[in-house]
Amino acid sequence: MRTRLRVAFAALIRCPMGRTGSRKRKEESAELTFHSRPLAFAPMPSTAIEKLRAAVRDVPDFPKKGIVFKDITPILNDPVLFRASIDLFLDRCRSLQIDRIVGIDARGFLFGSAVAYELGLGFVPIRKRGKLPYKTELAKYSLEYGEAEMEMHVDAITAGERIVLVDDLLATGGTSAAAAVLIRKVGGHLLEAQFLIELEFLQGRKRIEPTPVTSFLKY
């Protein structure tokens, strides 16, 4: 009996699949790989949205009296919630044809760079004045609690490139409006501005018009 088994096993080794069978196996493998990837980026269930919303912490009188700060650090600190927040941006970006992701200093870097990495795109930082080493374009903006200036490298975007702007929060829209100005100054085509959180009562999206705005957690 053992001798028969050895002969049968040896026959299998000497007679591998033909070219057609091998090619078929590769095609089946490729098909399985192709169809498995979208499962990781299925539409975000409402329960995940609610968990993200519940994790946002209100901090009163920060950075100055009268301001209620939306603290996202509990989301960043939780690996499941952090991934879920990034997936929100990814799900939206995959429906667009994008050349580069632009993020606003500083929390926009956290989301924007992760999205750019996953999509295989370049990432462009917009920073507060004096933080970038090369030649820059400059734009002034007002916050709900003060005024400031931001800048972007003059060669960060090639004219005609399709851009998505990413940040954590849309409040009065001052920083986002300034970022839109900078993108257009260097010839970029701003497709959309995306935010994890939007404070709708401040009507910040009006300052970014006509750029489309997408936000995921609305207050």
Order of alpha helices (4+ residues) and beta strands (2+ residues): alpha-alpha-alpha-beta-beta-alpha-alpha-beta-alpha-beta-beta-beta-beta-alpha-beta-beta
